[in-house]
């Protein structure tokens, strides 16, 4: 099947099909389902056949560990310090700075 024919059946551009074929892009889950139905293969076969694709769709364990990040912990401690210590008008600035520390570290 040509790229043009596949693109027509998948309702995507030929460039999208080209990117999929050359590992420059990956289909979303809806297109994966369409591909599996079109070629009569399971999603498991489509995904397991390509190690680089598996790594792209895998769960990013780093994101799940972000709550244990030292910047987050320091930020939480500083937020509580800013909220509960009487620092006058400086307290609001410290609290804002603490939230920024949590999210950017």
C-alpha positions, 0 to 999 in steps of 0.5 A: 500500500502506498503512503498516499493510500494509507494516508487516505484510509487513515485520514492523515497526511502523507507526511504523517505516514512518512514520519511514522515510517522513518521514526520522526514521529509516532501515531497517537492512540486513535491512529494506532487503533486504526492501524491495528484494524487496517493491518489486522494485528494487535496493538501489542504487536504494533508497539512491541515491534519497535523499541524506540516507540515503546520508550516514547509511549512509556510512562515517564517514571521521573514525573511520578517521582517529582513529589520526592524531588528536593526542590519540591520538599524545600519549597513545601518547608519554605511555604509553611515557614512563610505562612506561619512565621510572622514576617509582616509584608515580607511573608507574602513575598516569601510564600510566592518565592517558595511556590516558585521554588517548588515548581521550578526546582 
